Amino acid sequence: MEPLLVVEHLTKIYQRGEILALDDVSFTVNRGEFLVLIGLSGSGKSTLLRCINRLIEPTSGRIIFDGIDVTKASPRELRLIRRRMAMIFQNFNLVRRSLVMTNVLAGRLGYANPWLSALQKFPRSDIEMAMANLKRVGIPEQAYKRADELSGGQQQRVGIARALMQKPDLLMADEPVSALDPATSNSVMQYIELMNKEDGVTVITSLHFLSLARRYGTRILALKDGKIVFEGLPAEIDEAKFKEIYGEEAEEVEIR
């Protein structure tokens, strides 16, 4: 199967060489995969996701997305690449005082006329698409409420609807359920799974709980101190491997 994403010898060093966040990381992601990143806080998961779309500039290495070298892309090329890469954030990353509809329509900013979008004027087709995506995530009645009036789970659904607006090939989700209770976490993960299975969107998500990683991932990649320490199927992580990945903090992380 042809890979959608190839990461080669990716390294990221922060603060004048004092912090090695990613250490020679290499892996591939095939089209249609649901890859889950696991590891302790500070293991490099968020840095890795943000290097893929160059929200963070890598120190060295290559990122190839659908045959395009992202690391060498010009600003114009990068804008076109990012239209095909959606992202969902741990803290929702919404404009909290704006309407839900406005936040969802932000997913079309890479396609819209910049002058009209600055005036918050979008084509009717985009507005209809936004409402359809809010229906997909089960909150169409929230469209004209302010984002900060919604619960955490509802706000993350807005983030998913915004991602759907991009019609992405790749969805990256950075700890998308870490701030949510278990029931809401599963609900949000199910919507991400639907994007993967129904829309054919390739997913890379970082998760804290191994139970969720096993439930939703088709493959797991574990990071520790910026290095890959495990890559394989969810069923291949036993308790011994789990403790090797998490060390002394394994007892504090849900394993079942």
Buried (B, 14 or more C-beta within 10 A) or exposed (E): EEBBBBBBEBBBBEEEEEEBBBBBBEBBBBBBBBBBBBBBEBBBBBBBBBBBBBBBEBBEBBBBBBEBBBBEBEEEEBEEBBBBBBBBBBEBBBEEEBBBBBBBBBBBBBBBEEEEBEEEEBBEEBBEBBBEBBEBBEBBEBBEBBBEEBEBBBBBBBBBBBBBBBBBBBBBBBBBBBBBEEEBBBBBBEBBBBBBEEEEBBBBBBBBBBBBBBBBBBBBBBBBBBBBBBEEEBEEBEEEBBBBBBEEEBEEBEBE
